[in-house]
Amino acid sequence: MRIPAHAVCTAIRDDIVSGFFGPGGRLTEEVLARRYGVSRVPVREALRTLESEGFVITRRHAGACVAEPSEQEAADLLELRMLLEPLAASRAARRRTEAHLRVLRGLVRLGQERARRAQGEDLRSLGSWFHETLAQASGSPGLIALLTQTRRKVAWLYEVGAPVRPVESWAEHGAVVDAVARGDAERARTLAALHAERAMGVFRPRVRTLQRAVNTAGGRN
């Protein structure tokens, strides 16, 4: 059975985000095809998609390599996420469905419960789920796709720690959902922007460390 290119793309992207393939590392079709148990055709298609997303670049004489974003590029991506999430909350207030509200309220209840118990690992996954659902509730395919891609790249370039004040953080999530439920787009946008600003402290850039590792490896060769 032929494995589709989008599945191969997801696997390569996950390996880049996790650091299995480091910045600047070569991505040869032969090695990737062997790793994922596929032919070169879906690998080639996947690499083209990842290049369009900014995870991969093509270098003369070297072929496909993992991109090496600068610190400024990483900072710009985080700022972009902080701008897009309030927009998603605003649109969700106008377009959300009852199903979206049920999921969002359920996530807030779980998040508040885990926050009281200081279960940080659960909070990170619940937070990701919450923001993904809020984006879906925006009803805007273009915005959803852009936010999804931005979050993936932020996860690649930043380590995300637990909120300093998790109980307050999840109270903010709850306030955003209340505004979305009332259809108050402006308040939803404002609360989401305040929450995004306060959450900035949990993002620790990986870029400098990753680029130093690449430079060190290059010096050994």
Buried (B, 14 or more C-beta within 10 A) or exposed (E): EEBEBEEBBBBBBBBBBEEEBBBBBEBBBEEBBEBBEBEBEBBBBBBBBBBEBBBBBEEEEEEBBBBBBEEEBBBEBBEBBBEBBBBBBBBBBBBBEEEBBEBBBEBBEBBBEBBEEEBEEBBBEBBEBBBBBBBBBBBBEEBBEBBEBBBBBBBBBBEBEBBEEBEEBBBBBBBBBBBBBEEBBEBBBBBBBBBBEBBEEBBEBBBEEBBEBBEEEEEEE
